Amino acid sequence: MRGRWTLAMLGIVLIVAGGLLAYVTQTAGGIRIQDVRFKGAKGNTMSALLYIPPNATPQIPVPGILAVHGYINSRETQDGFAIEFARRGYVVLALDQTGHGYSDPPSFANGFGGPDGLAYLRSLEIVDKENIGLEGHSMGGWTVLAAAAAMPNDYKSMVLEGSSTGKPFAAEGTTSWPRNTALVFAQYEEFPDLMWGVQRARDVTASPKLWALFGTQSAVEPGKVYGDPAAGTARVLYTPAITHPAEHISSEAIGYALDWFATTLKGGTPRPVDDQIWFRKELGTLLALLGFIALVIGTFDGLLEAPAFSRLRLPAVADGTMPPHEAATGRRWTAAFILTAFLPALTYYPAFALGGTFVTPSAVLPQGITNQILVWAIVNGLITLVLMRLAPKRASRGGLIGQSVVIALAAVAVGYAALWLAYLAFKIDFRFWIVALKLMSAKQFLIFLIYLIPFTAYFVVALHVLHRNFSTMDAPRGALYLTNIFALTFGFIVLLVLQYGTMWLTGKLFNPVPDPGFVPLSTIVAIQFVPLLAIVAVIATFTWRRTGSSLPGALISGLLVTWYIVAGTATQVPFPG
């Protein structure tokens, strides 16, 4: 009995160790972090994390920086920037855009929340109103540009990370607006056309739109400062050899922002640009995320020994109470693997295009990206149902639904409680880079209930066929885990290798559907499919080996994936709750 809880205890150890590492890193040198809520100009609730360095007092106010994440992210995504800004004596307000994180929907409203964020930052007695910087990544850049347009005299400089002035979501840049602007635009940016009207990010130096901002009629020279910082007209372009989402987690990109604010703001604490410790926090929250997975499946394993779940336990094959399992072999195995791995990837862009066109956000289905993923899940669930008859037949175990539902809910509830306690103790979510598991707000929980049934139905079908094709009790444990992991992820791995290989060779992504406009964003979303489906495969394999049934793993996966998606994306339509 005690041994069955070993994995759960390991998960707790990883969560505590990771949480401590993250907390020590983000509070280094006496920094305090507060979770703040404040009202916007239209009565909407805004959410942010406030980083307060020890030198900030009402008697001696210090510079402030508004830091904003991009689309379908949240306030913690910019924590590398926030930590390093705070270590240099800046008060940092890491904002949730409207409709993201814990800020009220809808997204895109009220200047994305930028004016409200800047107004709140300026209201703090510990902030020097004459030295305020703005930093935003992607749509976060448009958020801080909206703040600069609404309050043109209330900031001193800004850093745009993978963003742009001008259409579609910002005012046009000129030689005098916005003030003192640094642009970090990666050489492998996925959005060069949307941002600066060029087909390849490497050609941004020749963008007429950029020329208007820099006041030049020739190629902009990266690293060269144009204009005059004292007059507020300074501009500089940096072009690191990274991608758009990598700007979140790049010491080089963070270093450029540190250097620019050290140049344009007065009153910070001098530190070398290469003195950065933020990555320790990423490692800490990664450990906590791994601990969460161990805790969930370890809790399942421990609860399985309780009398209430006795029917779920794996019957003995040897005594004849359970027939031996048969899986696909030879060419049939190869065909099953190819179909399982590649059909989800081949249908990915078409399904996302269908979802974006026909399942737009509504009062019933209020999240755009979630709707696109939902259409993908429905398409692949239907395909899997059609192909199910080709999978090896297997005797089913009846009477497991009730116990499977209860044990799945209990295992995920324990994981959720662990995240809540980690947040209370360490002010963290469980994440690495853009892969993040967050607590849900009350509104998000209601939205979660809407999407839960269809996503869970997909996993019930997909994992049932997965196990019929590949899982047997006599298969080596390691080989079975690897087979199931690659069966679910390999197609997306190949898709991403092809996309970013094409980007590396040609400077742009390839367009597999008639409308290329959504391909960059969909490709970035696809990055998350790899770790998420790998986690699903681990959970599915672990629970199947303990029960001989695909149902418990499917229910746990449905709960976790729906929670992950709903809490981590944008809500485009106001939702009651």
Disulfide bonds with the S-S distance in Angstrom:
none
